[in-house]
């Protein structure tokens, strides 16, 4: 694998892990337009979705480090759809 796609995949995996950790760590406090403290279902969604994104980001990171191109690309596509679905899901729970 060339160096530029390798670095980009590493950066993407790190971003997915960060987003997952952010969602998981904010399951008990209000942030942005979301209030998981007053909505228990949102807190559960943030908890499970955060764990899911962390695991998917770690899988992407491992596939990238092993230079398995096809699994890394497939995991990247799944990660992209999961993050897009997260943005739509958070619209449902926003406070506006």
C-alpha positions as a printed NumPy array, in Angstrom:
array([[  0.   ,   0.   ,   0.   ],
       [  1.302,   3.439,  -0.869],
       [  2.027,   5.879,   1.927],
       [ -0.679,   8.497,   1.194],
       [ -3.69 ,   6.112,   1.336],
       [ -2.126,   4.451,   4.377],
       [ -1.88 ,   7.765,   6.237],
       [ -5.408,   8.781,   5.182],
       [ -6.858,   5.483,   6.391],
       [ -5.023,   5.865,   9.702],
       [ -6.413,   9.383,  10.082],
       [ -9.93 ,   8.182,   9.209],
       [ -9.736,   5.351,  11.745],
       [ -8.526,   7.807,  14.393],
       [-11.456,  10.143,  13.644],
       [-13.977,   7.298,  13.912],
       [-12.478,   6.228,  17.239],
       [-12.584,   9.831,  18.482],
       [-16.237,  10.286,  17.451],
       [-17.122,   7.002,  19.127],
       [-15.315,   7.981,  22.315],
       [-16.968,  11.4  ,  22.281],
       [-20.435,   9.845,  21.97 ],
       [-19.691,   7.285,  24.673],
       [-18.223,   9.813,  27.098],
       [-21.111,  12.284,  26.674],
       [-23.896,   9.831,  27.427],
       [-24.425,  11.351,  30.908],
       [-24.143,  15.075,  30.174],
       [-25.895,  17.554,  27.935],
       [-23.979,  18.796,  24.9  ],
       [-24.751,  20.846,  21.81 ],
       [-28.499,  20.515,  21.194],
       [-28.818,  17.111,  22.857],
       [-29.974,  16.337,  26.387],
       [-29.207,  12.704,  27.287],
       [-29.711,  13.49 ,  30.98 ],
       [-33.426,  14.036,  30.412],
       [-33.833,  11.433,  27.644],
       [-32.81 ,   7.928,  28.792],
       [-33.245,   6.434,  25.315],
       [-30.752,   8.954,  23.905],
       [-28.256,   8.026,  26.622],
       [-28.547,   4.342,  25.649],
       [-28.176,   5.167,  21.947],
       [-25.05 ,   7.231,  22.659],
       [-23.611,   4.435,  24.78 ],
       [-24.15 ,   1.639,  22.257],
       [-23.373,   3.757,  19.202],
       [-20.178,   5.005,  20.834],
       [-19.019,   1.465,  21.577],
       [-19.946,   0.404,  18.031],
       [-17.934,   3.253,  16.485],
       [-14.932,   2.59 ,  18.722],
       [-14.914,  -1.08 ,  17.726],
       [-15.369,  -0.273,  14.04 ],
       [-12.585,   2.32 ,  14.203],
       [-10.273,  -0.197,  15.858],
       [-11.127,  -2.786,  13.192],
       [-10.353,  -0.226,  10.487],
       [ -7.086,   0.652,  12.221],
       [ -6.054,  -3.009,  12.467],
       [ -6.972,  -3.71 ,   8.829],
       [ -4.966,  -0.659,   7.784],
       [ -1.924,  -1.633,   9.832],
       [ -2.063,  -5.159,   8.391],
       [ -2.294,  -3.551,   4.931],
       [ -5.4  ,  -5.554,   4.055],
       [ -6.792,  -3.249,   1.402],
       [-10.214,  -4.783,   0.758],
       [-11.224,  -5.165,   4.44 ],
       [ -9.965,  -1.658,   5.194],
       [-11.994,  -0.163,   2.342],
       [-15.116,  -2.13 ,   3.304],
       [-14.777,  -1.05 ,   6.945],
       [-14.274,   2.538,   5.81 ],
       [-17.529,   2.396,   3.835],
       [-19.395,   0.914,   6.815],
       [-17.9  ,   3.582,   9.098],
       [-18.992,   6.326,   6.712],
       [-22.572,   5.062,   6.605],
       [-22.639,   4.661,  10.394],
       [-21.498,   8.249,  10.952],
       [-23.99 ,   9.554,   8.381],
       [-26.769,   7.631,  10.139],
       [-25.596,   9.078,  13.452],
       [-26.068,  12.621,  12.209],
       [-29.599,  11.838,  11.054],
       [-30.387,  10.045,  14.312],
       [-29.223,  12.992,  16.394],
       [-31.644,  15.264,  14.503],
       [-34.503,  13.268,  16.018],
       [-33.287,  13.937,  19.558],
       [-32.253,  17.587,  19.17 ],
       [-33.864,  20.205,  21.455],
       [-35.151,  22.638,  18.831]])
